[in-house]
Amino acid sequence: QVQLVESGGGSVQAGGSLRLSCAASGNTPSSYRMAWFRQAPGKEREGVAAICTGGVSTVYDDSVKGRFTISTDNASNTLYLQMDSLKPDDTAMYYCAAAKGVCAVVTEYALHLKLYAYWGQGTLVTVSS
């Protein structure tokens, strides 16, 4: 079992920045797939970015490429999402997720929510124009 707790959400004006954190605990392998998803009101949950925690392999949705950066601190088992140049369309509940098994590389397939067995409770990001 893996437990995930997000933090760092809040309200910001367009063009601003936020950094989300996700603390992982429990039975975590040395390298596993983690991701950030988001869900706006009335919309389906969508993948934003994914990473293999043991390396540098990352993947991003086209809507956030060049603006968001996913990273990990393996010493503290924490996942981050640095969000810059925020837009009102980025307003959503953001969720941290972890998959079972070992991860060597991520592709765009890693942005599919069905891959993930463990989910955090979410943190709200609101971007005003």
C-alpha positions in Angstrom: 0.0 0.0 0.0 1.1 3.6 -0.7 -0.4 6.6 0.9 -0.3 10.0 -0.9 -0.9 13.4 0.6 -0.9 16.6 -1.6 -0.3 20.1 -0.5 0.5 23.5 -2.1 -2.7 24.4 -3.9 -4.2 27.9 -3.7 -5.4 30.9 -5.6 -3.1 32.9 -7.9 -3.5 35.4 -10.7 -2.8 34.5 -14.3 0.9 34.5 -15.0 1.7 33.5 -11.5 3.3 30.3 -10.1 2.5 27.6 -7.6 4.4 24.5 -6.5 2.4 21.4 -5.5 3.9 18.7 -3.3 2.9 15.1 -2.7 4.3 13.1 0.2 4.4 9.4 -0.4 4.6 6.8 2.4 4.2 3.1 2.7 5.6 0.3 0.5 7.3 2.2 -2.3 9.8 0.5 -4.7 13.1 2.1 -5.6 11.7 3.4 -8.9 8.0 3.6 -9.6 5.7 5.7 -11.8 4.1 8.7 -10.3 1.9 11.4 -11.9 -0.1 14.5 -11.5 -3.7 14.6 -12.8 -6.3 17.3 -12.7 -10.0 17.6 -12.9 -11.9 20.8 -13.7 -15.6 21.2 -12.8 -17.7 19.2 -15.2 -14.7 17.7 -17.0 -13.0 14.3 -16.9 -9.8 13.8 -14.9 -6.8 14.2 -17.2 -3.1 13.5 -16.9 -0.8 16.4 -16.6 2.7 15.0 -16.1 4.4 11.7 -15.1 7.8 10.6 -13.9 9.8 7.5 -13.0 11.0 8.3 -9.4 14.3 6.6 -9.8 15.5 8.5 -12.9 14.9 11.5 -15.2 12.2 10.1 -17.5 9.3 12.5 -17.7 6.3 13.1 -19.9 3.9 16.1 -20.1 0.6 16.8 -21.6 0.8 19.3 -24.5 -1.3 21.8 -22.6 1.4 22.3 -19.9 4.7 21.6 -21.8 7.2 24.4 -21.1 5.2 25.7 -18.2 5.0 22.9 -15.7 7.9 20.8 -14.3 7.5 17.4 -12.5 10.3 16.3 -10.2 11.0 14.1 -7.2 13.0 14.1 -4.0 13.7 10.5 -3.4 15.3 11.1 0.0 12.0 12.4 1.3 9.7 10.4 -1.0 8.1 13.6 -2.3 6.7 14.4 -5.7 6.5 18.0 -6.9 4.8 19.9 -9.7 6.2 23.4 -10.3 3.6 25.4 -12.2 4.6 28.6 -13.9 2.8 31.0 -16.3 -0.5 29.8 -14.9 -3.6 30.3 -17.0 -7.3 30.4 -15.9 -7.7 27.1 -17.9 -5.3 25.5 -15.3 -8.0 25.9 -12.6 -8.8 22.4 -11.3 -8.4 19.9 -8.5 -4.9 18.4 -8.8 -4.3 14.8 -7.8 -1.1 12.9 -7.1 -1.1 9.3 -8.2 1.2 6.3 -8.0 1.3 3.1 -10.0 2.3 -0.4 -8.8 5.5 -2.0 -10.0 8.9 -0.8 -11.1 9.3 2.0 -13.6 12.2 2.5 -16.0 10.8 5.0 -18.5 7.6 6.9 -19.0 5.8 7.6 -22.3 2.6 9.4 -23.1 0.8 6.2 -22.0 1.8 7.1 -18.5 -0.9 9.9 -18.6 -3.7 7.4 -18.5 -5.4 7.3 -15.1 -6.2 3.6 -15.3 -2.5 2.8 -14.8 -2.6 4.2 -11.3 -3.6 2.3 -8.2 -3.0 4.9 -5.5 -4.4 8.4 -5.3 -4.2 11.4 -3.0 -7.2 13.4 -1.9 -6.4 16.4 -4.2 -5.5 20.0 -3.8 -7.4 22.9 -5.4 -5.7 25.3 -7.8 -7.6 28.4 -8.8 -6.2 30.8 -11.4 -8.0 34.1 -11.9 -7.7 36.4 -14.9 
